[in-house]
Amino acid sequence: MKRKKRKKPALILKLVRRLGYNPGRVASEVLEWIEVLVVAGALAFLVINFVTVRMSVPTGSMKPTIDPRDSFFVDKISYYFRAPHPGDIVVFWHTEATYVKEVTAGSPAAAAGMSPGMLISTTEMPAWIGNKVSFSAAGANEVLAALPVGTNIILRTANGSTYKLGDKKQGENSLRALGIIPRERRVRYVKRLIAVGGQTVQIKDGHVYVDGKPRTGSRFPTSRYYYSDLPGIRYGNTPTKVPPGKWFVLGDNSGNSLDSRYWGFVNRHDFIGEPYFRVWPLDRFGPMNGYFHW
């Protein structure tokens, strides 16, 4: 008669026994479940952070391509090996609001009366440093770094408050250098990639032109109209060169999308991935964004 093969003990049981603890039956089962949960949690963490994530678009900015009720998975892993192409739908981190987290004692910001919790900028309302706009801490740092030493720094926040931070000194190239420790609220945005660093984009007569040539094809149907004359639009309504390492993105529902026309460029390092499979609603179930189409 064949002997029944004994079940191998879980790794966690081997470990605790090596440490001198010999658990009973109930304790052994609890430890085995703990091991299962830890392994499952670790796998979920790896998948969510490095492989795929499920998400939706809470607004109508990508209609009709993506509806607010759509739920889809995002491909994160393949973009470790390849770059997105203009025309692709891309998911990226976007700063919706920037606040003052802390103010360094004795700093220009403290002397100007700035305090923790203050709003600096939002997607709809930028901060102004001199005559330059900023929608994020990184954007403010870029503006500050470009100012010559000796420039009088005046910061106007999203709510209209003005702070005089004095003449720029050597090394004052960031908010932190001025005593402002920022805190950002960042969310995932979904838009269509239009142009990359080095390219020039312009929206004219409802069409998108890159380096003087119109974007055409199934991802830019002639029925889609891109607006360039709405209040608040700052970029793309005239020929706009995309800086190195940046992207210009637009929503398909141009009349109802806060995108690069308003707040400028996406840093390519904020790229997360691309939508590839819609799972809800069932009548729209299937691949998307050109995936699995040969």
N, C-alpha and C positions, 0 to 999 in steps of 0.2 A: 504494500500500500504506500502510495506516494505521500511523503510528508508535506504538510501545508507550509508554504514559505512564510517565514516570520517577517512582519512588517519592520522596516528599518526605522529606528528612532529619529525624530526630527532633529535638525541641527541645534535647535535651542536646547533640547534635552541633553544632547551630548555636551554642550557648553556648560550647563549648570551642574552636570555630574562631574565634569572636570574641576569645577570650582568647589566641589565637596558637598553639593546639595543633591539629595536623592528624593525627588518629588513622588508623591503617591499618584494614584490613578487620576483623581479629579484634577490635581495640580498639573499633572502631565498634559491632560486634555486642554486646560486653560492655556498653558504655555504653547501648545501646538497651534491653538487658534490665534494667539498673539503673533506667532511667526507668520501665519497665513496673512493676517491683516497688515503686518509690517511689509511683507513682500508685495502685496497688492497695492499698498500705498506708495511704495517706492516705484513700482511699475507705472502707476497712474501719474506720478510726478514726472517721470521721464517722458511719458507719452505727451502730456500736456505741455511740457516745457520745450521738448525737442522734436516731436513728431507731428502731432496734430492737435487742434483745439476746435471745439464746437462753439459757434456763435451766431448772432443775427445782427441785422442793421435796425436800430430802433426808430429811424426816421425814413422818410420817403426819398432820400437824396439819390438813391441808385435805381429808382423805378424807371422803367418796368423790368430791368434786368434782375434786380433783387428787390423783393417786396418786404415791407416791415414784418410780415408774419413768417417769412422764410427762415428756416434754420439750416445751417450748413457747416461742413467741416473745412478746416483750413490746412493746407499742406505746408508744413514748416521744414520738413527734412530735406526735400530735394533742392532747396535753395542754398544749402551748404555747398552745392556743387555747380549751380548755374545761376544766372542772373535773370530777373524778370525782364520782359520786353515791353516797350511802349504798346499800349492797347490792352495789356493784361489788367484784370481787376486785382488790386493789391490791398493787403491788410497791414496796417502800421500803427505804431504808438503815436498819439497826438496829445499835445498839452492843451487841455481845455481851460485851465486857469492856473495862475501863478500867484502865490501868497508870500508874505513875509513870515518865515518861521521863527527867526531870531534876529535881533539887532545887536551887533557887537558894541560893547560899551566903549565910549571915547572915539567912535568912528564917525565919518562924515554923515552916515545915515542917522546915527543917534543925535548928532548935533542938529540935523534938519528936522527932528521930531518924528521920525518914523518909528513904528512900534510893531510887535508881533501880531499876526492875524490880519494885517492889512492886505487888501487885494491889490495886486500889481497890474495884472492883465488877464483878459479872457479871449476866447476865440472871436467873439463879436466885438470886443472893445480892447484895443491894444494899449500898451504903455508907450509914451513918447519920451525919447531921450534926445533932447534938442529937437531937430526936425526929422528924426528917424523913428519909425515904429518898431515895436517889439511885441511878439505874441507869446514869448516863453523866456525862461531864464537863459537858455542857450542863445536866443536871438538878442537879448539884452547884452550878453557878454560879447557877442560879435560886434555890436554897435559900439560898446565901450572900448574894445580893443582897437577899433579903427580911429578913435578920436585922438588927435595930437595932444601931447602933454601941454598943459596950460589952458586947455579948453574948459570953459565954465560948464559944468554938468548940471543940467536941470532935468529932473525926472517928473513927468506927469503921468499919474496912474490911471487905470481904467475908469475910476469914479470921478476923475477930473481934479483930484488933489495934486498940488505942485510942491516939489521938494528941491531945494537948492543944495547940492552936494559939494559945492566949491569947485575950485580949479583942479583939473586932473593932474595928479602927481605920477611920477614914474612908477609903473607897476600896477596902477589902478585900472586893470583891464577886465574886471568882472564885478558882478554884484557883491560877491563875497569880499573883494578887496575894498569895497566901499562900506562894508559892515552889514550888508544885507544877506542873511542866510535864507535862500528861497526854499519854498515847498511847492511842488507842482501836483496838480490832479491830472493824471494821464489816462487816456482811454483808447481802446482800439477803434480806428477809423477804417472804413472801406471805401475806396475810390478807384477810378480808372487812371492808370499811369499814362501820361500824355507825352512827357519829354524828360530827358535825363541831362545831367551836367554837361555843359558845353553847347547844348542846343538852344535855339531861340524859338519861343512860342508866341503866337498871337491869335486872338479870337476876333474874327472879322466877319460881319454879315451872317452871324450864327454858325460859322464853321471854324474849325481849329486848324491853324497852319503851324507847321514845325519846319524851321529853316526855309520858310517861304513856300513849302509844299503842303497842300491840304491833306489832313488825315482822312483816309477813305477805307472802304472794306466793311465787312459785317459788324465790326466793333465800333464803327463810326457811321451808322446809317444816315442817309440824306434827310430822313425824317426828324433826326435829333437836332434841336436848336440849342446852341450854346450862347448864353447871354453875356454881354460884356459891358453893359451900360447900367447895371443895377447899382443902387447906393451902396457904398462901402467897398466896391471892387477897386483894387490897387494894382493888380498884376495881370498881365496877359491882354489887357485892353489896348496896349501898345506893344510893339516888339519887346519881349522880355527874355533876357538871356538867363538860363538856369545855371547857378553857380556849380563849380565842381563838387561832387559828392552829394548833390541835392537832386530832388525830383519835383516835377510839376504834375499835380494830380487834379482831376475834375470828377464831379458826380455826374452820372448820366442824366439825372433830373435837374438840369442846370438852373432852373428857376427856383429850386428849393434845396440848394446844396451850399453849405459853407465849405469851401475848398481853397485851392491855391490862389484863386482869383482874389480872395479876401486876406488870407493870412500867410501867403507866400509858399515856401518850399518845404518839402519833407526831407529830413536827413536820411540818407539811405541806410544808415546804421539803425534806424528805428523800424525798419522793415520786419514784419513778422512772417508773412507767407501769403499764399493765394488761396481763395475759395476753390474747392475742387469737386465737392459732392453735396447736393442739396438733399436733406432727409425729411423736410417738412415744408409745406403740406404735401400730402401724398400725390396730389394731382400734378405737382411740380418735381416729384422725386427723380433724381438722376444726376449725372455729371454736369458740371458747369464750367465756365471760364475756359473752354477749349480743351479740357482734360478728356482723355480716352477717345478723342476724335482723330482718326487717321485718314 
